[in-house]
């Protein structure tokens, strides 16, 4: 369970830290790496929400909203609205 996106599952199982997940995004292809970083930020933000760390979740969702694909940005913006914040 090391190939992407398995590290995301391992994060939710408590087997890796957010920092380890971000390290797992490393890829030789810049576009792949950017996509994986965006996914990691989104799912780390979701985990932060589960632990009531709303400020950290909002920070991560803003990163996704500002620099990721339209789909990822839309999801992040929806979460920011739920939190009562602005994208």
PyMOL Python script that loads the backbone (N, CA, C, O; Angstrom):
from pymol import cmd

cmd.read_pdbstr("""\
ATOM      1  N   UNK A   1       0.829  -1.197   0.000  1.00  0.00           N
ATOM      2  CA  UNK A   1       0.000   0.000   0.000  1.00  0.00           C
ATOM      3  C   UNK A   1       0.872   1.259   0.000  1.00  0.00           C
ATOM      4  O   UNK A   1       0.755   2.116   0.876  1.00  0.00           O
ATOM      5  N   UNK A   2       1.734   1.346  -0.989  1.00  0.00           N
ATOM      6  CA  UNK A   2       2.585   2.526  -1.092  1.00  0.00           C
ATOM      7  C   UNK A   2       2.289   3.332  -2.343  1.00  0.00           C
ATOM      8  O   UNK A   2       2.560   4.532  -2.380  1.00  0.00           O
ATOM      9  N   UNK A   3       1.733   2.691  -3.378  1.00  0.00           N
ATOM     10  CA  UNK A   3       1.455   3.392  -4.623  1.00  0.00           C
ATOM     11  C   UNK A   3       0.230   4.296  -4.454  1.00  0.00           C
ATOM     12  O   UNK A   3      -0.764   3.908  -3.839  1.00  0.00           O
ATOM     13  N   UNK A   4       0.321   5.510  -5.013  1.00  0.00           N
ATOM     14  CA  UNK A   4      -0.749   6.494  -4.909  1.00  0.00           C
ATOM     15  C   UNK A   4      -2.020   5.936  -5.511  1.00  0.00           C
ATOM     16  O   UNK A   4      -1.953   5.383  -6.609  1.00  0.00           O
ATOM     17  N   UNK A   5      -3.174   6.041  -4.873  1.00  0.00           N
ATOM     18  CA  UNK A   5      -3.560   6.852  -3.722  1.00  0.00           C
ATOM     19  C   UNK A   5      -3.603   6.097  -2.390  1.00  0.00           C
ATOM     20  O   UNK A   5      -4.194   6.580  -1.424  1.00  0.00           O
ATOM     21  N   UNK A   6      -2.975   4.908  -2.335  1.00  0.00           N
ATOM     22  CA  UNK A   6      -3.000   4.122  -1.095  1.00  0.00           C
ATOM     23  C   UNK A   6      -2.532   4.894   0.140  1.00  0.00           C
ATOM     24  O   UNK A   6      -3.082   4.675   1.219  1.00  0.00           O
ATOM     25  N   UNK A   7      -1.537   5.792   0.032  1.00  0.00           N
ATOM     26  CA  UNK A   7      -1.145   6.543   1.227  1.00  0.00           C
ATOM     27  C   UNK A   7      -2.291   7.366   1.845  1.00  0.00           C
ATOM     28  O   UNK A   7      -2.283   7.630   3.048  1.00  0.00           O
ATOM     29  N   UNK A   8      -3.261   7.766   1.035  1.00  0.00           N
ATOM     30  CA  UNK A   8      -4.424   8.494   1.592  1.00  0.00           C
ATOM     31  C   UNK A   8      -5.208   7.571   2.518  1.00  0.00           C
ATOM     32  O   UNK A   8      -5.624   7.974   3.604  1.00  0.00           O
ATOM     33  N   UNK A   9      -5.402   6.350   2.085  1.00  0.00           N
ATOM     34  CA  UNK A   9      -6.112   5.367   2.920  1.00  0.00           C
ATOM     35  C   UNK A   9      -5.330   5.125   4.197  1.00  0.00           C
ATOM     36  O   UNK A   9      -5.905   5.044   5.283  1.00  0.00           O
ATOM     37  N   UNK A  10      -4.009   5.009   4.061  1.00  0.00           N
ATOM     38  CA  UNK A  10      -3.166   4.777   5.239  1.00  0.00           C
ATOM     39  C   UNK A  10      -3.242   5.950   6.214  1.00  0.00           C
ATOM     40  O   UNK A  10      -3.138   5.754   7.425  1.00  0.00           O
ATOM     41  N   UNK A  11      -3.420   7.162   5.700  1.00  0.00           N
ATOM     42  CA  UNK A  11      -3.589   8.335   6.570  1.00  0.00           C
ATOM     43  C   UNK A  11      -4.844   8.165   7.423  1.00  0.00           C
ATOM     44  O   UNK A  11      -4.811   8.375   8.635  1.00  0.00           O
ATOM     45  N   UNK A  12      -5.938   7.787   6.789  1.00  0.00           N
ATOM     46  CA  UNK A  12      -7.199   7.631   7.508  1.00  0.00           C
ATOM     47  C   UNK A  12      -7.192   6.431   8.454  1.00  0.00           C
ATOM     48  O   UNK A  12      -7.964   6.395   9.412  1.00  0.00           O
ATOM     49  N   UNK A  13      -6.337   5.459   8.196  1.00  0.00           N
ATOM     50  CA  UNK A  13      -6.190   4.318   9.100  1.00  0.00           C
ATOM     51  C   UNK A  13      -5.244   4.626  10.259  1.00  0.00           C
ATOM     52  O   UNK A  13      -5.065   3.809  11.163  1.00  0.00           O
ATOM     53  N   UNK A  14      -4.641   5.818  10.221  1.00  0.00           N
ATOM     54  CA  UNK A  14      -3.714   6.213  11.281  1.00  0.00           C
ATOM     55  C   UNK A  14      -2.333   5.596  11.136  1.00  0.00           C
ATOM     56  O   UNK A  14      -1.560   5.570  12.094  1.00  0.00           O
ATOM     57  N   UNK A  15      -2.018   5.101   9.950  1.00  0.00           N
ATOM     58  CA  UNK A  15      -0.734   4.438   9.734  1.00  0.00           C
ATOM     59  C   UNK A  15       0.360   5.396   9.286  1.00  0.00           C
ATOM     60  O   UNK A  15       1.545   5.087   9.414  1.00  0.00           O
ATOM     61  N   UNK A  16      -0.024   6.561   8.760  1.00  0.00           N
ATOM     62  CA  UNK A  16       0.954   7.563   8.357  1.00  0.00           C
ATOM     63  C   UNK A  16       0.475   8.935   8.823  1.00  0.00           C
ATOM     64  O   UNK A  16      -0.710   9.134   9.093  1.00  0.00           O
ATOM     65  N   UNK A  17       1.401   9.863   8.913  1.00  0.00           N
ATOM     66  CA  UNK A  17       1.091  11.237   9.305  1.00  0.00           C
ATOM     67  C   UNK A  17       0.799  12.073   8.053  1.00  0.00           C
ATOM     68  O   UNK A  17       1.108  11.647   6.940  1.00  0.00           O
ATOM     69  N   UNK A  18       0.212  13.244   8.228  1.00  0.00           N
ATOM     70  CA  UNK A  18       0.048  14.142   7.079  1.00  0.00           C
ATOM     71  C   UNK A  18       1.379  14.459   6.386  1.00  0.00           C
ATOM     72  O   UNK A  18       1.425  14.575   5.162  1.00  0.00           O
ATOM     73  N   UNK A  19       2.438  14.595   7.145  1.00  0.00           N
ATOM     74  CA  UNK A  19       3.745  14.877   6.567  1.00  0.00           C
ATOM     75  C   UNK A  19       4.219  13.720   5.692  1.00  0.00           C
ATOM     76  O   UNK A  19       4.788  13.931   4.621  1.00  0.00           O
ATOM     77  N   UNK A  20       3.977  12.498   6.160  1.00  0.00           N
ATOM     78  CA  UNK A  20       4.341  11.318   5.387  1.00  0.00           C
ATOM     79  C   UNK A  20       3.516  11.241   4.111  1.00  0.00           C
ATOM     80  O   UNK A  20       4.027  10.876   3.052  1.00  0.00           O
ATOM     81  N   UNK A  21       2.244  11.586   4.218  1.00  0.00           N
ATOM     82  CA  UNK A  21       1.387  11.590   3.028  1.00  0.00           C
ATOM     83  C   UNK A  21       1.927  12.582   2.000  1.00  0.00           C
ATOM     84  O   UNK A  21       2.015  12.265   0.814  1.00  0.00           O
ATOM     85  N   UNK A  22       2.286  13.773   2.450  1.00  0.00           N
ATOM     86  CA  UNK A  22       2.837  14.760   1.518  1.00  0.00           C
ATOM     87  C   UNK A  22       4.139  14.265   0.894  1.00  0.00           C
ATOM     88  O   UNK A  22       4.396  14.536  -0.279  1.00  0.00           O
ATOM     89  N   UNK A  23       4.949  13.558   1.640  1.00  0.00           N
ATOM     90  CA  UNK A  23       6.183  12.993   1.084  1.00  0.00           C
ATOM     91  C   UNK A  23       5.876  11.961   0.006  1.00  0.00           C
ATOM     92  O   UNK A  23       6.644  11.798  -0.943  1.00  0.00           O
ATOM     93  N   UNK A  24       4.762  11.272   0.154  1.00  0.00           N
ATOM     94  CA  UNK A  24       4.379  10.230  -0.804  1.00  0.00           C
ATOM     95  C   UNK A  24       3.907  10.804  -2.136  1.00  0.00           C
ATOM     96  O   UNK A  24       3.716  10.057  -3.096  1.00  0.00           O
ATOM     97  N   UNK A  25       3.718  12.122  -2.206  1.00  0.00           N
ATOM     98  CA  UNK A  25       3.266  12.743  -3.449  1.00  0.00           C
ATOM     99  C   UNK A  25       4.388  12.917  -4.456  1.00  0.00           C
ATOM    100  O   UNK A  25       4.136  13.284  -5.604  1.00  0.00           O
ATOM    101  N   UNK A  26       5.615  12.661  -4.050  1.00  0.00           N
ATOM    102  CA  UNK A  26       6.759  12.881  -4.929  1.00  0.00           C
ATOM    103  C   UNK A  26       6.640  12.036  -6.191  1.00  0.00           C
ATOM    104  O   UNK A  26       6.389  10.833  -6.125  1.00  0.00           O
ATOM    105  N   UNK A  27       6.820  12.670  -7.323  1.00  0.00           N
ATOM    106  CA  UNK A  27       6.739  12.004  -8.614  1.00  0.00           C
ATOM    107  C   UNK A  27       7.636  12.748  -9.600  1.00  0.00           C
ATOM    108  O   UNK A  27       7.781  13.967  -9.517  1.00  0.00           O
ATOM    109  N   UNK A  28       8.220  12.028 -10.509  1.00  0.00           N
ATOM    110  CA  UNK A  28       9.087  12.660 -11.507  1.00  0.00           C
ATOM    111  C   UNK A  28       8.313  13.567 -12.451  1.00  0.00           C
ATOM    112  O   UNK A  28       8.843  14.566 -12.938  1.00  0.00           O
ATOM    113  N   UNK A  29       7.067  13.219 -12.706  1.00  0.00           N
ATOM    114  CA  UNK A  29       6.230  14.039 -13.580  1.00  0.00           C
ATOM    115  C   UNK A  29       5.627  15.184 -12.764  1.00  0.00           C
ATOM    116  O   UNK A  29       4.906  14.943 -11.795  1.00  0.00           O
ATOM    117  N   UNK A  30       5.915  16.412 -13.147  1.00  0.00           N
ATOM    118  CA  UNK A  30       5.475  17.588 -12.378  1.00  0.00           C
ATOM    119  C   UNK A  30       3.950  17.676 -12.290  1.00  0.00           C
ATOM    120  O   UNK A  30       3.415  18.048 -11.246  1.00  0.00           O
ATOM    121  N   UNK A  31       3.253  17.341 -13.360  1.00  0.00           N
ATOM    122  CA  UNK A  31       1.779  17.414 -13.343  1.00  0.00           C
ATOM    123  C   UNK A  31       1.190  16.381 -12.383  1.00  0.00           C
ATOM    124  O   UNK A  31       0.239  16.668 -11.655  1.00  0.00           O
ATOM    125  N   UNK A  32       1.759  15.192 -12.390  1.00  0.00           N
ATOM    126  CA  UNK A  32       1.299  14.145 -11.472  1.00  0.00           C
ATOM    127  C   UNK A  32       1.554  14.563 -10.040  1.00  0.00           C
ATOM    128  O   UNK A  32       0.689  14.403  -9.178  1.00  0.00           O
ATOM    129  N   UNK A  33       2.735  15.100  -9.781  1.00  0.00           N
ATOM    130  CA  UNK A  33       3.061  15.540  -8.419  1.00  0.00           C
ATOM    131  C   UNK A  33       2.096  16.629  -7.964  1.00  0.00           C
ATOM    132  O   UNK A  33       1.605  16.582  -6.836  1.00  0.00           O
ATOM    133  N   UNK A  34       1.817  17.610  -8.822  1.00  0.00           N
ATOM    134  CA  UNK A  34       0.914  18.689  -8.445  1.00  0.00           C
ATOM    135  C   UNK A  34      -0.477  18.144  -8.112  1.00  0.00           C
ATOM    136  O   UNK A  34      -1.089  18.561  -7.129  1.00  0.00           O
ATOM    137  N   UNK A  35      -0.978  17.212  -8.933  1.00  0.00           N
ATOM    138  CA  UNK A  35      -2.293  16.623  -8.700  1.00  0.00           C
ATOM    139  C   UNK A  35      -2.315  15.882  -7.370  1.00  0.00           C
ATOM    140  O   UNK A  35      -3.278  15.986  -6.610  1.00  0.00           O
ATOM    141  N   UNK A  36      -1.257  15.137  -7.094  1.00  0.00           N
ATOM    142  CA  UNK A  36      -1.202  14.372  -5.854  1.00  0.00           C
ATOM    143  C   UNK A  36      -1.072  15.284  -4.636  1.00  0.00           C
ATOM    144  O   UNK A  36      -1.654  14.996  -3.590  1.00  0.00           O
ATOM    145  N   UNK A  37      -0.328  16.367  -4.753  1.00  0.00           N
ATOM    146  CA  UNK A  37      -0.230  17.336  -3.650  1.00  0.00           C
ATOM    147  C   UNK A  37      -1.604  17.941  -3.381  1.00  0.00           C
ATOM    148  O   UNK A  37      -2.003  18.094  -2.226  1.00  0.00           O
ATOM    149  N   UNK A  38      -2.322  18.281  -4.439  1.00  0.00           N
ATOM    150  CA  UNK A  38      -3.669  18.834  -4.273  1.00  0.00           C
ATOM    151  C   UNK A  38      -4.580  17.840  -3.555  1.00  0.00           C
ATOM    152  O   UNK A  38      -5.305  18.204  -2.630  1.00  0.00           O
ATOM    153  N   UNK A  39      -4.532  16.580  -3.993  1.00  0.00           N
ATOM    154  CA  UNK A  39      -5.349  15.555  -3.351  1.00  0.00           C
ATOM    155  C   UNK A  39      -4.950  15.385  -1.887  1.00  0.00           C
ATOM    156  O   UNK A  39      -5.810  15.260  -1.014  1.00  0.00           O
ATOM    157  N   UNK A  40      -3.650  15.380  -1.624  1.00  0.00           N
ATOM    158  CA  UNK A  40      -3.183  15.232  -0.241  1.00  0.00           C
ATOM    159  C   UNK A  40      -3.680  16.379   0.626  1.00  0.00           C
ATOM    160  O   UNK A  40      -4.176  16.150   1.729  1.00  0.00           O
ATOM    161  N   UNK A  41      -3.553  17.615   0.140  1.00  0.00           N
ATOM    162  CA  UNK A  41      -4.026  18.759   0.923  1.00  0.00           C
ATOM    163  C   UNK A  41      -5.521  18.647   1.205  1.00  0.00           C
ATOM    164  O   UNK A  41      -5.966  18.925   2.318  1.00  0.00           O
ATOM    165  N   UNK A  42      -6.294  18.241   0.203  1.00  0.00           N
ATOM    166  CA  UNK A  42      -7.734  18.127   0.408  1.00  0.00           C
ATOM    167  C   UNK A  42      -8.049  17.080   1.487  1.00  0.00           C
ATOM    168  O   UNK A  42      -8.819  17.351   2.408  1.00  0.00           O
ATOM    169  N   UNK A  43      -7.459  15.897   1.372  1.00  0.00           N
ATOM    170  CA  UNK A  43      -7.784  14.838   2.325  1.00  0.00           C
ATOM    171  C   UNK A  43      -7.198  15.087   3.709  1.00  0.00           C
ATOM    172  O   UNK A  43      -7.778  14.654   4.705  1.00  0.00           O
ATOM    173  N   UNK A  44      -6.068  15.771   3.794  1.00  0.00           N
ATOM    174  CA  UNK A  44      -5.554  16.170   5.109  1.00  0.00           C
ATOM    175  C   UNK A  44      -6.506  17.197   5.717  1.00  0.00           C
ATOM    176  O   UNK A  44      -6.743  17.186   6.925  1.00  0.00           O
ATOM    177  N   UNK A  45      -7.049  18.080   4.888  1.00  0.00           N
ATOM    178  CA  UNK A  45      -8.049  19.042   5.364  1.00  0.00           C
ATOM    179  C   UNK A  45      -9.294  18.356   5.888  1.00  0.00           C
ATOM    180  O   UNK A  45      -9.839  18.750   6.919  1.00  0.00           O
ATOM    181  N   UNK A  46      -9.748  17.331   5.183  1.00  0.00           N
ATOM    182  CA  UNK A  46     -10.913  16.570   5.640  1.00  0.00           C
ATOM    183  C   UNK A  46     -10.633  15.905   6.983  1.00  0.00           C
ATOM    184  O   UNK A  46     -11.491  15.887   7.865  1.00  0.00           O
ATOM    185  N   UNK A  47      -9.424  15.357   7.132  1.00  0.00           N
ATOM    186  CA  UNK A  47      -9.055  14.731   8.402  1.00  0.00           C
ATOM    187  C   UNK A  47      -8.991  15.775   9.517  1.00  0.00           C
ATOM    188  O   UNK A  47      -9.400  15.510  10.648  1.00  0.00           O
ATOM    189  N   UNK A  48      -8.478  16.953   9.192  1.00  0.00           N
ATOM    190  CA  UNK A  48      -8.437  18.034  10.184  1.00  0.00           C
ATOM    191  C   UNK A  48      -9.849  18.386  10.643  1.00  0.00           C
ATOM    192  O   UNK A  48     -10.072  18.642  11.827  1.00  0.00           O
ATOM    193  N   UNK A  49     -10.801  18.400   9.711  1.00  0.00           N
ATOM    194  CA  UNK A  49     -12.196  18.660  10.085  1.00  0.00           C
ATOM    195  C   UNK A  49     -12.713  17.608  11.053  1.00  0.00           C
ATOM    196  O   UNK A  49     -13.414  17.931  12.012  1.00  0.00           O
ATOM    197  N   UNK A  50     -12.373  16.363  10.807  1.00  0.00           N
ATOM    198  CA  UNK A  50     -12.811  15.277  11.689  1.00  0.00           C
ATOM    199  C   UNK A  50     -12.267  15.453  13.103  1.00  0.00           C
ATOM    200  O   UNK A  50     -12.864  14.984  14.072  1.00  0.00           O
ATOM    201  N   UNK A  51     -11.135  16.130  13.209  1.00  0.00           N
ATOM    202  CA  UNK A  51     -10.519  16.361  14.523  1.00  0.00           C
ATOM    203  C   UNK A  51     -10.790  17.776  15.041  1.00  0.00           C
ATOM    204  O   UNK A  51     -10.106  18.259  15.943  1.00  0.00           O
ATOM    205  N   UNK A  52     -11.788  18.427  14.461  1.00  0.00           N
ATOM    206  CA  UNK A  52     -12.229  19.764  14.877  1.00  0.00           C
ATOM    207  C   UNK A  52     -11.145  20.830  14.753  1.00  0.00           C
ATOM    208  O   UNK A  52     -11.173  21.826  15.476  1.00  0.00           O
ATOM    209  N   UNK A  53     -10.196  20.633  13.850  1.00  0.00           N
ATOM    210  CA  UNK A  53      -9.147  21.623  13.593  1.00  0.00           C
ATOM    211  C   UNK A  53      -9.584  22.464  12.396  1.00  0.00           C
ATOM    212  O   UNK A  53      -9.021  22.365  11.306  1.00  0.00           O
ATOM    213  N   UNK A  54     -10.594  23.288  12.628  1.00  0.00           N
ATOM    214  CA  UNK A  54     -11.231  24.036  11.533  1.00  0.00           C
ATOM    215  C   UNK A  54     -10.288  25.028  10.863  1.00  0.00           C
ATOM    216  O   UNK A  54     -10.337  25.184   9.643  1.00  0.00           O
ATOM    217  N   UNK A  55      -9.443  25.694  11.617  1.00  0.00           N
ATOM    218  CA  UNK A  55      -8.518  26.661  11.014  1.00  0.00           C
ATOM    219  C   UNK A  55      -7.533  25.979  10.073  1.00  0.00           C
ATOM    220  O   UNK A  55      -7.264  26.470   8.977  1.00  0.00           O
ATOM    221  N   UNK A  56      -7.001  24.845  10.511  1.00  0.00           N
ATOM    222  CA  UNK A  56      -6.072  24.100   9.664  1.00  0.00           C
ATOM    223  C   UNK A  56      -6.793  23.567   8.431  1.00  0.00           C
ATOM    224  O   UNK A  56      -6.252  23.617   7.327  1.00  0.00           O
ATOM    225  N   UNK A  57      -7.997  23.062   8.609  1.00  0.00           N
ATOM    226  CA  UNK A  57      -8.777  22.567   7.475  1.00  0.00           C
ATOM    227  C   UNK A  57      -9.027  23.687   6.475  1.00  0.00           C
ATOM    228  O   UNK A  57      -8.869  23.489   5.270  1.00  0.00           O
ATOM    229  N   UNK A  58      -9.412  24.852   6.959  1.00  0.00           N
ATOM    230  CA  UNK A  58      -9.679  25.990   6.071  1.00  0.00           C
ATOM    231  C   UNK A  58      -8.415  26.398   5.325  1.00  0.00           C
ATOM    232  O   UNK A  58      -8.480  26.723   4.140  1.00  0.00           O
ATOM    233  N   UNK A  59      -7.270  26.386   5.998  1.00  0.00           N
ATOM    234  CA  UNK A  59      -5.999  26.734   5.357  1.00  0.00           C
ATOM    235  C   UNK A  59      -5.711  25.777   4.202  1.00  0.00           C
ATOM    236  O   UNK A  59      -5.323  26.204   3.114  1.00  0.00           O
ATOM    237  N   UNK A  60      -5.900  24.501   4.443  1.00  0.00           N
ATOM    238  CA  UNK A  60      -5.637  23.503   3.415  1.00  0.00           C
ATOM    239  C   UNK A  60      -6.634  23.599   2.268  1.00  0.00           C
ATOM    240  O   UNK A  60      -6.257  23.476   1.103  1.00  0.00           O
ATOM    241  N   UNK A  61      -7.895  23.818   2.591  1.00  0.00           N
ATOM    242  CA  UNK A  61      -8.903  23.960   1.534  1.00  0.00           C
ATOM    243  C   UNK A  61      -8.619  25.193   0.674  1.00  0.00           C
ATOM    244  O   UNK A  61      -8.858  25.173  -0.533  1.00  0.00           O
ATOM    245  N   UNK A  62      -8.112  26.260   1.284  1.00  0.00           N
ATOM    246  CA  UNK A  62      -7.750  27.446   0.501  1.00  0.00           C
ATOM    247  C   UNK A  62      -6.604  27.138  -0.473  1.00  0.00           C
ATOM    248  O   UNK A  62      -6.610  27.601  -1.614  1.00  0.00           O
ATOM    249  N   UNK A  63      -5.633  26.361  -0.017  1.00  0.00           N
ATOM    250  CA  UNK A  63      -4.537  25.962  -0.912  1.00  0.00           C
ATOM    251  C   UNK A  63      -5.090  25.215  -2.128  1.00  0.00           C
ATOM    252  O   UNK A  63      -4.668  25.453  -3.260  1.00  0.00           O
ATOM    253  N   UNK A  64      -6.024  24.325  -1.882  1.00  0.00           N
ATOM    254  CA  UNK A  64      -6.619  23.549  -2.972  1.00  0.00           C
ATOM    255  C   UNK A  64      -7.450  24.461  -3.876  1.00  0.00           C
ATOM    256  O   UNK A  64      -7.369  24.370  -5.101  1.00  0.00           O
ATOM    257  N   UNK A  65      -8.245  25.335  -3.267  1.00  0.00           N
ATOM    258  CA  UNK A  65      -9.115  26.225  -4.043  1.00  0.00           C
ATOM    259  C   UNK A  65      -8.310  27.163  -4.930  1.00  0.00           C
ATOM    260  O   UNK A  65      -8.751  27.514  -6.025  1.00  0.00           O
ATOM    261  N   UNK A  66      -7.139  27.568  -4.469  1.00  0.00           N
ATOM    262  CA  UNK A  66      -6.337  28.544  -5.209  1.00  0.00           C
ATOM    263  C   UNK A  66      -5.426  27.931  -6.259  1.00  0.00           C
ATOM    264  O   UNK A  66      -5.075  28.601  -7.230  1.00  0.00           O
ATOM    265  N   UNK A  67      -5.035  26.671  -6.087  1.00  0.00           N
ATOM    266  CA  UNK A  67      -4.013  26.167  -6.983  1.00  0.00           C
ATOM    267  C   UNK A  67      -4.245  24.818  -7.620  1.00  0.00           C
ATOM    268  O   UNK A  67      -3.320  24.232  -8.182  1.00  0.00           O
ATOM    269  N   UNK A  68      -5.473  24.310  -7.544  1.00  0.00           N
ATOM    270  CA  UNK A  68      -5.701  22.964  -8.047  1.00  0.00           C
ATOM    271  C   UNK A  68      -6.733  22.944  -9.163  1.00  0.00           C
ATOM    272  O   UNK A  68      -7.274  23.979  -9.553  1.00  0.00           O
ATOM    273  N   UNK A  69      -6.989  21.759  -9.662  1.00  0.00           N
ATOM    274  CA  UNK A  69      -7.925  21.593 -10.779  1.00  0.00           C
ATOM    275  C   UNK A  69      -9.310  22.107 -10.411  1.00  0.00           C
ATOM    276  O   UNK A  69      -9.617  22.326  -9.239  1.00  0.00           O
ATOM    277  N   UNK A  70     -10.129  22.293 -11.424  1.00  0.00           N
ATOM    278  CA  UNK A  70     -11.487  22.802 -11.208  1.00  0.00           C
ATOM    279  C   UNK A  70     -12.286  21.900 -10.279  1.00  0.00           C
ATOM    280  O   UNK A  70     -13.032  22.389  -9.431  1.00  0.00           O
ATOM    281  N   UNK A  71     -12.139  20.600 -10.428  1.00  0.00           N
ATOM    282  CA  UNK A  71     -12.882  19.666  -9.575  1.00  0.00           C
ATOM    283  C   UNK A  71     -12.425  19.787  -8.134  1.00  0.00           C
ATOM    284  O   UNK A  71     -13.247  19.928  -7.229  1.00  0.00           O
ATOM    285  N   UNK A  72     -11.125  19.731  -7.915  1.00  0.00           N
ATOM    286  CA  UNK A  72     -10.593  19.856  -6.562  1.00  0.00           C
ATOM    287  C   UNK A  72     -10.929  21.196  -5.941  1.00  0.00           C
ATOM    288  O   UNK A  72     -11.293  21.274  -4.767  1.00  0.00           O
ATOM    289  N   UNK A  73     -10.807  22.238  -6.726  1.00  0.00           N
ATOM    290  CA  UNK A  73     -11.120  23.579  -6.232  1.00  0.00           C
ATOM    291  C   UNK A  73     -12.588  23.676  -5.855  1.00  0.00           C
ATOM    292  O   UNK A  73     -12.925  24.282  -4.838  1.00  0.00           O
ATOM    293  N   UNK A  74     -13.463  23.094  -6.653  1.00  0.00           N
ATOM    294  CA  UNK A  74     -14.903  23.138  -6.348  1.00  0.00           C
ATOM    295  C   UNK A  74     -15.212  22.449  -5.028  1.00  0.00           C
ATOM    296  O   UNK A  74     -16.003  22.948  -4.228  1.00  0.00           O
ATOM    297  N   UNK A  75     -14.586  21.303  -4.806  1.00  0.00           N
ATOM    298  CA  UNK A  75     -14.790  20.590  -3.538  1.00  0.00           C
ATOM    299  C   UNK A  75     -14.273  21.403  -2.362  1.00  0.00           C
ATOM    300  O   UNK A  75     -14.928  21.493  -1.323  1.00  0.00           O
ATOM    301  N   UNK A  76     -13.106  21.990  -2.528  1.00  0.00           N
ATOM    302  CA  UNK A  76     -12.513  22.792  -1.456  1.00  0.00           C
ATOM    303  C   UNK A  76     -13.363  24.024  -1.162  1.00  0.00           C
ATOM    304  O   UNK A  76     -13.559  24.377   0.001  1.00  0.00           O
ATOM    305  N   UNK A  77     -13.867  24.676  -2.198  1.00  0.00           N
ATOM    306  CA  UNK A  77     -14.719  25.854  -2.010  1.00  0.00           C
ATOM    307  C   UNK A  77     -15.994  25.470  -1.276  1.00  0.00           C
ATOM    308  O   UNK A  77     -16.460  26.213  -0.412  1.00  0.00           O
ATOM    309  N   UNK A  78     -16.561  24.318  -1.611  1.00  0.00           N
ATOM    310  CA  UNK A  78     -17.760  23.851  -0.912  1.00  0.00           C
ATOM    311  C   UNK A  78     -17.472  23.641   0.572  1.00  0.00           C
ATOM    312  O   UNK A  78     -18.289  23.992   1.423  1.00  0.00           O
ATOM    313  N   UNK A  79     -16.324  23.076   0.875  1.00  0.00           N
ATOM    314  CA  UNK A  79     -15.967  22.866   2.288  1.00  0.00           C
ATOM    315  C   UNK A  79     -15.743  24.197   2.995  1.00  0.00           C
ATOM    316  O   UNK A  79     -16.138  24.358   4.150  1.00  0.00           O
ATOM    317  N   UNK A  80     -15.116  25.150   2.317  1.00  0.00           N
ATOM    318  CA  UNK A  80     -14.909  26.471   2.916  1.00  0.00           C
ATOM    319  C   UNK A  80     -16.248  27.154   3.208  1.00  0.00           C
ATOM    320  O   UNK A  80     -16.409  27.793   4.248  1.00  0.00           O
ATOM    321  N   UNK A  81     -17.190  27.017   2.303  1.00  0.00           N
ATOM    322  CA  UNK A  81     -18.520  27.590   2.532  1.00  0.00           C
ATOM    323  C   UNK A  81     -19.189  26.933   3.731  1.00  0.00           C
ATOM    324  O   UNK A  81     -19.847  27.606   4.524  1.00  0.00           O
ATOM    325  N   UNK A  82     -19.025  25.633   3.862  1.00  0.00           N
ATOM    326  CA  UNK A  82     -19.583  24.909   5.003  1.00  0.00           C
ATOM    327  C   UNK A  82     -18.990  25.438   6.312  1.00  0.00           C
ATOM    328  O   UNK A  82     -19.674  25.529   7.331  1.00  0.00           O
ATOM    329  N   UNK A  83     -17.710  25.782   6.256  1.00  0.00           N
ATOM    330  CA  UNK A  83     -17.029  26.307   7.442  1.00  0.00           C
ATOM    331  C   UNK A  83     -17.372  27.773   7.698  1.00  0.00           C
ATOM    332  O   UNK A  83     -17.000  28.340   8.725  1.00  0.00           O
ATOM    333  N   UNK A  84     -18.092  28.380   6.743  1.00  0.00           N
ATOM    334  CA  UNK A  84     -18.474  29.782   6.917  1.00  0.00           C
ATOM    335  C   UNK A  84     -17.409  30.753   6.471  1.00  0.00           C
ATOM    336  O   UNK A  84     -17.487  31.949   6.750  1.00  0.00           O
ATOM    337  N   UNK A  85     -16.405  30.233   5.772  1.00  0.00           N
ATOM    338  CA  UNK A  85     -15.317  31.099   5.320  1.00  0.00           C
ATOM    339  C   UNK A  85     -15.435  31.439   3.864  1.00  0.00           C
ATOM    340  O   UNK A  85     -16.287  30.915   3.145  1.00  0.00           O
ATOM    341  N   UNK A  86     -14.568  32.322   3.443  1.00  0.00           N
ATOM    342  CA  UNK A  86     -14.509  32.717   2.046  1.00  0.00           C
ATOM    343  C   UNK A  86     -13.371  31.954   1.364  1.00  0.00           C
ATOM    344  O   UNK A  86     -12.313  31.754   1.961  1.00  0.00           O
ATOM    345  N   UNK A  87     -13.585  31.534   0.129  1.00  0.00           N
ATOM    346  CA  UNK A  87     -12.513  30.863  -0.619  1.00  0.00           C
ATOM    347  C   UNK A  87     -11.366  31.798  -0.949  1.00  0.00           C
ATOM    348  O   UNK A  87     -10.391  31.381  -1.574  1.00  0.00           O
TER     349      UNK A  87
END
""", "prot")
cmd.dss("prot")
cmd.show_as("cartoon", "prot")
cmd.util.cbc("prot")
cmd.orient("prot")
